[in-house]
Amino acid sequence: MKTLEERQKREQERAQIVSKAVEAADRIILDGSDGSVEETNWLTAEVTRRFGEKVYISIASALLRKDLV
């Protein structure tokens, strides 16, 4: 079992990974957008939707495998 210090360190690393990923996505979206709030919001929502679908598929597959065993 990991120590409290090791778990806290990993939690901080994960938070940094998430922050960097959000910053990267924002940068890519803003660079590709026509600059309007509407298009920027749509692009952001579309990225969010696709990540949500990706996670949903993974969770649904794992649940199906669990139910079939």
DSSP file (Angstrom, degrees, kcal/mol; ACC not computed):
  #  RESIDUE AA STRUCTURE BP1 BP2  ACC     N-H-->O    O-->H-N    N-H-->O    O-->H-N    TCO  KAPPA ALPHA  PHI   PSI    X-CA   Y-CA   Z-CA
    1    1 A M              0   0    0      0, 0.0     2,-0.1     0, 0.0     0, 0.0   0.000 360.0 360.0 360.0 139.2    0.0    0.0    0.0
    2    2 A K        -     0   0    0      1,-0.1     2,-0.0     2,-0.1     0, 0.0  -0.406 360.0-111.7 -75.6 150.5    1.3    3.5   -0.9
    3    3 A T     >  -     0   0    0     -2,-0.1     4,-2.4     1,-0.1     5,-0.2  -0.315  28.2-107.7 -74.5 163.8    2.0    6.0    1.8
    4    4 A L  H  > S+     0   0    0      1,-0.2     4,-2.6     2,-0.2     5,-0.2   0.904 122.1  53.2 -57.6 -42.7   -0.1    9.1    2.3
    5    5 A E  H  > S+     0   0    0      1,-0.2     4,-2.2     2,-0.2    -1,-0.2   0.898 108.9  48.3 -61.8 -42.1    2.8   11.1    0.9
    6    6 A E  H  > S+     0   0    0      2,-0.2     4,-2.2     1,-0.2    -1,-0.2   0.898 112.5  48.6 -65.3 -41.3    3.0    8.9   -2.3
    7    7 A R  H  X S+     0   0    0     -4,-2.4     4,-2.3     2,-0.2    -2,-0.2   0.908 112.0  48.7 -65.7 -41.5   -0.7    9.2   -2.8
    8    8 A Q  H  X S+     0   0    0     -4,-2.6     4,-2.2     2,-0.2    -2,-0.2   0.896 110.5  51.4 -65.1 -40.1   -0.7   13.0   -2.4
    9    9 A K  H  X S+     0   0    0     -4,-2.2     4,-2.2     1,-0.2    -2,-0.2   0.930 111.2  47.2 -62.3 -44.9    2.2   13.3   -4.8
   10   10 A R  H  X S+     0   0    0     -4,-2.2     4,-2.5     1,-0.2    -2,-0.2   0.880 109.5  54.2 -64.9 -37.6    0.4   11.2   -7.4
   11   11 A E  H  X S+     0   0    0     -4,-2.3     4,-2.1     2,-0.2    -1,-0.2   0.906 109.3  48.1 -62.2 -41.5   -2.8   13.2   -6.9
   12   12 A Q  H  X S+     0   0    0     -4,-2.2     4,-2.0     2,-0.2    -2,-0.2   0.899 110.5  51.6 -65.1 -40.9   -0.8   16.4   -7.6
   13   13 A E  H  X S+     0   0    0     -4,-2.2     4,-2.2     1,-0.2    -2,-0.2   0.911 110.0  49.2 -61.7 -42.6    0.7   14.9  -10.7
   14   14 A R  H  X S+     0   0    0     -4,-2.5     4,-2.5     1,-0.2    -2,-0.2   0.903 108.7  52.7 -64.0 -41.2   -2.7   13.9  -12.0
   15   15 A A  H  X S+     0   0    0     -4,-2.1     4,-2.4     1,-0.2    -1,-0.2   0.890 109.8  49.2 -61.5 -39.4   -4.0   17.4  -11.4
   16   16 A Q  H  X S+     0   0    0     -4,-2.0     4,-2.6     2,-0.2    -1,-0.2   0.894 109.3  51.9 -67.2 -39.7   -1.1   18.8  -13.4
   17   17 A I  H  X S+     0   0    0     -4,-2.2     4,-2.4     2,-0.2    -2,-0.2   0.935 111.4  47.0 -60.4 -46.7   -1.8   16.4  -16.2
   18   18 A V  H  X S+     0   0    0     -4,-2.5     4,-2.5     2,-0.2     5,-0.2   0.919 112.0  50.3 -63.0 -44.4   -5.4   17.5  -16.3
   19   19 A S  H  X S+     0   0    0     -4,-2.4     4,-2.5     1,-0.2    -1,-0.2   0.919 111.7  47.7 -60.4 -44.3   -4.5   21.2  -16.2
   20   20 A K  H  X S+     0   0    0     -4,-2.6     4,-2.5     1,-0.2    -1,-0.2   0.891 111.4  51.0 -64.4 -39.5   -2.0   20.7  -19.1
   21   21 A A  H  X S+     0   0    0     -4,-2.4     4,-2.6     2,-0.2    -2,-0.2   0.907 111.4  47.2 -65.0 -41.9   -4.6   18.8  -21.1
   22   22 A V  H  X S+     0   0    0     -4,-2.5     4,-2.8     2,-0.2    -2,-0.2   0.921 112.5  49.7 -65.7 -43.5   -7.2   21.5  -20.7
   23   23 A E  H  X S+     0   0    0     -4,-2.5     4,-2.5    -5,-0.2    -2,-0.2   0.913 111.9  48.5 -60.9 -42.5   -4.7   24.2  -21.6
   24   24 A A  H  X S+     0   0    0     -4,-2.5     4,-2.5     2,-0.2    -2,-0.2   0.931 112.4  47.8 -63.9 -45.8   -3.7   22.3  -24.7
   25   25 A A  H  X S+     0   0    0     -4,-2.6     4,-2.8     1,-0.2     5,-0.2   0.923 112.1  50.0 -61.6 -44.3   -7.3   21.7  -25.8
   26   26 A D  H  X S+     0   0    0     -4,-2.8     4,-3.1     1,-0.2     5,-0.2   0.926 111.2  49.1 -58.8 -45.3   -8.1   25.4  -25.2
   27   27 A R  H  X S+     0   0    0     -4,-2.5     4,-2.3     2,-0.2    -2,-0.2   0.918 113.3  46.0 -62.0 -44.8   -5.1   26.5  -27.2
   28   28 A I  H  X S+     0   0    0     -4,-2.5     4,-1.8     2,-0.2    -2,-0.2   0.920 114.9  47.5 -65.0 -43.9   -6.0   24.2  -30.1
   29   29 A I  H  X S+     0   0    0     -4,-2.8     4,-1.9    -5,-0.2    -2,-0.2   0.935 113.8  46.5 -63.1 -47.3   -9.6   25.3  -30.0
   30   30 A L  H  < S+     0   0    0     -4,-3.1    -1,-0.2     1,-0.2    -2,-0.2   0.875 112.1  51.2 -65.7 -36.3   -8.8   29.0  -29.9
   31   31 A D  H  < S+     0   0    0     -4,-2.3    -1,-0.2    -5,-0.2    -2,-0.2   0.840 117.3  39.7 -66.9 -32.6   -6.3   28.6  -32.7
   32   32 A G  H  < S+     0   0    0     -4,-1.8    -2,-0.2    -5,-0.2    -1,-0.2   0.657  96.6  95.6 -92.5 -17.1   -8.8   26.8  -34.9
   33   33 A S  S  < S-     0   0    0     -4,-1.9     4,-0.1    -5,-0.2     7,-0.0  -0.313  79.5-125.2 -73.5 156.1  -11.9   28.9  -34.1
   34   34 A D        -     0   0    0      2,-0.1    -1,-0.1     1,-0.1     3,-0.1   0.476  56.2-105.0 -77.1  -0.5  -13.0   31.8  -36.2
   35   35 A G  S    S+     0   0    0      1,-0.4     2,-0.2    -5,-0.1    -2,-0.1   0.261  80.8 127.9  98.6 -11.8  -12.9   33.8  -33.0
   36   36 A S     >  -     0   0    0      1,-0.1     4,-2.4     4,-0.0    -1,-0.4  -0.486  65.0-128.8 -78.7 150.8  -16.6   34.0  -32.3
   37   37 A V  H  > S+     0   0    0      1,-0.2     4,-2.8     2,-0.2     5,-0.2   0.895 108.2  55.9 -61.4 -40.1  -18.0   33.0  -29.0
   38   38 A E  H  > S+     0   0    0      2,-0.2     4,-2.3     1,-0.2    -1,-0.2   0.935 111.0  40.6 -61.6 -48.4  -20.5   30.7  -30.7
   39   39 A E  H  > S+     0   0    0      2,-0.2     4,-2.8     1,-0.2     5,-0.2   0.910 115.4  51.5 -69.6 -39.6  -17.9   28.7  -32.7
   40   40 A T  H  X S+     0   0    0     -4,-2.4     4,-2.3     1,-0.2    -2,-0.2   0.924 112.3  46.5 -61.4 -44.3  -15.5   28.5  -29.7
   41   41 A N  H  X S+     0   0    0     -4,-2.8     4,-2.6    -5,-0.2    -1,-0.2   0.900 112.3  50.7 -64.3 -40.7  -18.2   27.3  -27.5
   42   42 A W  H  X S+     0   0    0     -4,-2.3     4,-2.7    -5,-0.2    -2,-0.2   0.937 110.9  48.2 -63.6 -45.7  -19.4   24.7  -30.1
   43   43 A L  H  X S+     0   0    0     -4,-2.8     4,-2.3     2,-0.2    -2,-0.2   0.914 112.8  48.7 -60.3 -43.2  -15.8   23.4  -30.5
   44   44 A T  H  X S+     0   0    0     -4,-2.3     4,-2.3    -5,-0.2    -1,-0.2   0.924 112.9  47.4 -62.0 -44.9  -15.4   23.1  -26.8
   45   45 A A  H  X S+     0   0    0     -4,-2.6     4,-2.7     1,-0.2    -2,-0.2   0.877 110.8  52.2 -64.7 -37.9  -18.7   21.3  -26.4
   46   46 A E  H  X S+     0   0    0     -4,-2.7     4,-2.4     2,-0.2    -2,-0.2   0.904 109.6  48.2 -67.3 -41.5  -17.9   19.0  -29.3
   47   47 A V  H  X S+     0   0    0     -4,-2.3     4,-2.3     2,-0.2     5,-0.2   0.928 113.3  48.9 -62.0 -44.4  -14.5   18.0  -27.7
   48   48 A T  H  X S+     0   0    0     -4,-2.3     4,-2.5     1,-0.2    -2,-0.2   0.916 110.8  50.5 -60.4 -44.6  -16.3   17.4  -24.4
   49   49 A R  H  X S+     0   0    0     -4,-2.7     4,-2.6     1,-0.2    -1,-0.2   0.915 110.7  48.6 -61.2 -44.3  -19.0   15.3  -26.1
   50   50 A R  H  X S+     0   0    0     -4,-2.4     4,-2.3     2,-0.2    -1,-0.2   0.895 111.7  48.3 -67.5 -39.1  -16.4   13.2  -27.9
   51   51 A F  H  X S+     0   0    0     -4,-2.3     4,-2.3     2,-0.2    -1,-0.2   0.907 111.5  51.9 -64.9 -39.3  -14.4   12.6  -24.7
   52   52 A G  H  X S+     0   0    0     -4,-2.5     4,-2.7    -5,-0.2    -2,-0.2   0.914 109.8  48.5 -61.4 -43.4  -17.7   11.7  -22.9
   53   53 A E  H  X S+     0   0    0     -4,-2.6     4,-2.9     2,-0.2     5,-0.2   0.911 109.7  53.0 -61.7 -42.7  -18.5    9.2  -25.6
   54   54 A K  H  X S+     0   0    0     -4,-2.3     4,-1.8     1,-0.2    -2,-0.2   0.916 113.1  42.8 -60.0 -45.1  -15.1    7.7  -25.4
   55   55 A V  H  X S+     0   0    0     -4,-2.3     4,-2.6     2,-0.2     5,-0.2   0.907 112.9  53.3 -68.0 -42.1  -15.4    7.2  -21.6
   56   56 A Y  H  X S+     0   0    0     -4,-2.7     4,-3.2     1,-0.2     5,-0.2   0.926 108.5  49.5 -59.1 -46.1  -19.0    6.0  -21.9
   57   57 A I  H  X S+     0   0    0     -4,-2.9     4,-2.5     1,-0.2    -1,-0.2   0.912 111.8  49.1 -60.8 -42.6  -18.0    3.3  -24.5
   58   58 A S  H  X S+     0   0    0     -4,-1.8     4,-2.1    -5,-0.2    -1,-0.2   0.922 114.6  44.1 -62.7 -45.2  -15.2    2.1  -22.2
   59   59 A I  H  X S+     0   0    0     -4,-2.6     4,-2.4     2,-0.2    -2,-0.2   0.919 114.0  49.6 -66.6 -44.5  -17.4    1.9  -19.2
   60   60 A A  H  X S+     0   0    0     -4,-3.2     4,-2.4    -5,-0.2    -2,-0.2   0.896 111.2  49.9 -63.2 -40.1  -20.2    0.2  -21.1
   61   61 A S  H  X S+     0   0    0     -4,-2.5     4,-2.7    -5,-0.2    -1,-0.2   0.918 110.9  49.0 -63.5 -43.9  -17.8   -2.3  -22.5
   62   62 A A  H  X S+     0   0    0     -4,-2.1     4,-2.1     1,-0.2    -2,-0.2   0.901 112.2  48.7 -63.7 -39.9  -16.4   -3.1  -19.1
   63   63 A L  H  X S+     0   0    0     -4,-2.4     4,-2.4     2,-0.2    -2,-0.2   0.905 111.1  49.8 -66.7 -41.7  -19.8   -3.5  -17.6
   64   64 A L  H  X S+     0   0    0     -4,-2.4     4,-1.8     2,-0.2    -2,-0.2   0.927 110.7  49.6 -62.4 -45.2  -20.9   -5.8  -20.5
   65   65 A R  H  X S+     0   0    0     -4,-2.7     4,-0.9     1,-0.2    -1,-0.2   0.913 111.0  50.5 -59.1 -41.8  -17.8   -7.9  -20.0
   66   66 A K  H >< S+     0   0    0     -4,-2.1     3,-0.6     1,-0.2    -2,-0.2   0.911 110.6  48.9 -62.5 -42.6  -18.5   -8.1  -16.3
   67   67 A D  H 3< S+     0   0    0     -4,-2.4    -1,-0.2     1,-0.2    -2,-0.2   0.773 109.6  52.6 -69.9 -26.3  -22.1   -9.2  -17.0
   68   68 A L  H 3<        0   0    0     -4,-1.8    -1,-0.2     1,-0.2    -2,-0.2   0.626 360.0 360.0 -85.3 -13.3  -21.1  -11.9  -19.4
   69   69 A V    <<        0   0    0     -4,-0.9    -1,-0.2    -3,-0.6    -2,-0.2   0.450 360.0 360.0 -87.0 360.0  -18.6  -13.6  -17.1
